Amino acid sequence: KFKITSNNEKITEKELDKFIKKNKLILPEEYRGFLLGYNGGIPYKNTFKDSEKLENTLSYFYSIQEIQNLIEDEYDLIPDNTIPIAYIDGNDWLFIATNKSNSGKVFLGNSNTCKNPDFEELLYLSNSFENFLKMLYKPRKTKAEKIEALISNNKIDELKQLIENGKLDKNYKNESNESLIMLSVKHNNELIRDYLLELNVNIEGCLSTALRMDFLDKYIEIIDF
């Protein structure tokens, strides 16, 4: 089931029809229903792969008020016969075609693209808005993200279990060279910090990491223990 968080003001069919008429749009029924039901918002499943198999993150769908503002303020950046319907991380937009021959087709494009009537600047994603929604998924967290989440959320029992069962090295470091002890002080988690120090974890390299991450005071907390 599609989940979305929206704090946008609901719109009526009359308001939607006025928006469509003003901008001379042809919108598919599924996108009309989406606007009437949510008027934009932040989807729970927010990641999709484009035709080049690259992952993209959809930050939020625009409300019709936001779309109208973009049409008026950024008209020179919007390809003919399309409207931007969502913001994609990396300064990209999600476009939906609004002319008779392509109505409902969904494209990805950079918000700095030149105006182009033939969609040549856009990357085709889906033949319909409904099918595009089916492309969205929630990416799995990486090991590093899961471990940092345990520390930031003070899941000390789960962390202990991983270490004591040999599933996590007490001297583990993530790709940024942050050890468990540095993550604990980064997130101001004294309970986990003290637990790790009792395990006599290796603090070698903590100074360089602290300097690079600009929390030298956190490093002092470790050596003063």
N, C-alpha and C positions, 0 to 999 in steps of 0.2 A: 504494500500500500504506500502511496506517495505521501511523504510527510514534509511539512513546511511550517516555518515560524514566520508569521506576518503580523506586524503592528500597524500596517498601512490601513488607512480608512477605506472601508468597503465602498464599492461603486455600484450604481444602478445600471440597468440595461439602457435607460435613457442617456445617462452620462457616457456609457461606452459607445452607443450609436452616434452620439454627437462627436466624440473623439474620432471615430472611424470616418464619419462624413467629412469632418474638417480636414482630415489629412488624405482623403480619397484612398482609403485602404480596403483591401480584401483580406479578411482574417478567417482562418478555419475555425470551425465550431469548438474544437478542443481547446484552442488558445483563448477564444472568447469565454468559455466556461472557466478556464483558469483565472482570467482577469476578474470575472464576476465573483468567483469563489474566494480568491486570495488577494488580488490586486498586487501581485509581486510578493517578495519575501525571501527568506533564507531557507533553502532546502536541506533536509537532513542528509540525504545522499547528494554529495556536491562535487563528485569527481567523474570525469569521462575521458575516454581516449578518442583522439581525432583520427582521421584517415591515415596519418603518418605514425600512428600507435604511440603518440606522445600523450602523457597525462596532463589534464587541465583541471583547474579548480574553479568552480562556479561560486562566486562570492554571494551574489544575490540577484534575484529577478527584479526588474524595474516595475514600479507602479505606472499607471497610465499618465499620472502627473509628471513623473520623472522622464518617461518616454517623450512626452510633449515638450518638456524643457530641452531635451537633447535634440529633438527635431528642429526646434527654433534656434537653439544656441550653437549647435554643432552640425548644421545642415550640410556644410561643405565636406564633412568627414563621413557622411552616411551615404553608402551606395544607393543609386536609384532603385526604386521598387523594393526597398527593405526598411525595416525599423529595428533599432537595437532593443533587445528585450532583457538582456542580463549583462552584468559585469563579470568578466573572467580575470582572475589574478594574472598580472603581467601586462595590464593595460590593454586587454583585448575585450571585444564585445561579442555577444551572441546575437545574431541577426535572424529575423524571420522574413521570408519573402512575402510581399503583399500585392503582387500583380496576379492576374488571372492564370497565366501559364505556369507560374512557380509557387502559387499561394500555399503557404504552410511549410515549405522547405526551410530547413534550419542550416545556418552557416556560421563559421567562426571567422572573425576578422580583427585586425588590429585597429584600435580606435584612431590611429593616425593614418589610416588608409586613405588613398585618394578616391574621390567619387568615381564610381565605375558602373555603368548601366548593365554590364554583361556578367557581373558577379566574378570577374576574373581575379579580383583582389581577395576573394573570400574562399575559405576552405569548406567544402560541402561536408555536412555531418549527417543529416537525416532527411527523409522524404516527408516527415510530419513532426509536429510538436509532440504528439503523443509518443511516437517512437523515440524521440530524443529523450524524453523523461525516462524511458526504459533503459537508456544507455547509462544513466547516472548510478553511481555506486559509492559506498563508503569505503575508502581505502583502509587496508589493515595497518595497524600500527607496527612500526619496526621494533626490533628488540630494544634498541636504545630509547625509543619513545616510551615503551612499556616500563622500562626500568626507571626512567626519570619520573614517570607518572606515579609509580609506587612511592618514590621518595617525596615528591611534591605533595602527594595526598596522604603522607604519613602512614603508609601501609607497612609498618615495621614487621608485623607478624609474617606477612607474605614474603617480604625481603629476607627475613631470617630463614624461612623455610627453603627458599631457593638456594641460599648460601650453604645452609647446613645439610641439604640433600645433594650438594655438589653440582647443582644446575647453574650456579652463578659464582664465578670466581670473585673472592672478596677484593681482589686488586683489578677488577674489570675496569676498562676505560672505553668510552664511546669514541666516535670518529673525530670528535673535537678534542680528544685527549683528556677529557674530564673523567676522573676516577669517581667511584662511589662516594668517597669522603668529600671530594670537591662539590659533587652534586648536592650532598647533604647540607653543606654550608651555603651553597648557592641559594637553596630554598629555605634557609634558616631553620633547618630541622635538627635541633640539638639532640633529640632522642636517638635518631639514626646515626648522627655524627658520633655520639658517645659509644654507641653499640659497635660501630666500625673501629673506633680507636681501641676498644677493649679487645678486638680481634687482632690488634697489632698490624693493621693494614699498612701497606707501603705508602709513605707520603712523598717519596721521591718524585720530583716533577711537578709537585703541587705549586711550587713557587712560580715557575714559568707559566703554568696555566693560569694562576691567579693574576699575574701581571698582564697576560694577554686578555683575560676576561675582565680586567679592571675591577677585581675585588681582592686587593692585597690585604685589606682588613680581615677578610674571611680566612686567608692563609694564616694570619697571626693567631686567629682563634684555634687553629689546629696545633700549631707548635707550642702554644701556651697551655695546652691541655695537660 
